[in-house]
């Protein structure tokens, strides 16, 4: 009996020490479907790219029964040429002027495959503009001899923005910084394609695991056949962001000491009882 009691105490202690389980965080967004075709395509938004794995390996589609729904990612229109889906956004940005240069610090582009960036300005200028990955181009906005010439777009060559911010630098030399009214960014988007019927409800989950391996579905093997037919457009709704709830910190040293004392007392009682029997 005493051996069982000691075992129970030790087991409870070990269980308490190992009970620190990380809360699994996952972001969700409803997918709104319509149309009469079997397959639906929902285009991913910059917010999803920002919060998901860079390779989108953590994306899951869940139906109203809690089951995962097979899907594949489509990033081009199936034509004679590979034409990527291009979306346009006007992201938040801030300006920093330093050492004869202007830095345009753009936010919200993380994990996007970038097409180009256009500067909206009413200043007259002709200056070199550079971006990460060695990209550089001379941009200008000129009004000379009653004629206007403008090229304020720098190509970004499909490079993926990996940081929290993306920086474009204008070389001012000895000129004053130009006036920047706004910027426009174009990027190459992806769609998740899956089977669904009107009345079904689906939820997109992502951000569950930063080292997750992308799921492998059979639908991927016949996606070219699916893309030859009609596909209904679906919309991704507002994102519900998970809030990480870290478990309370425990003083495991104190727990360990309590266990040692409890076990010692139990052993002492057992020894005394055995001595009395003798």
Secondary structure by P-SEA (a helix, b strand, c coil): caaaaaaaaaaaaaaaaacccccbbbbbbbbbbbccccbbbbbbcaaaaaacccccccbbbbccccbbbbbbbbccccccccccbbbbbbccbbbbbcccbbbbccccccccccccccccccccbbbbbbbccbbbbbbbccccccbbbbbcccccccccccccbbbbbbbccccccccccbbbbbbbbbbbbbbbcccbbbbbbccccccccbbbbccccaaaaaaacbbbbbbbcccbbbbbbcccccaaaaaaaaaaaaaaaaaaaaaaaaaaac
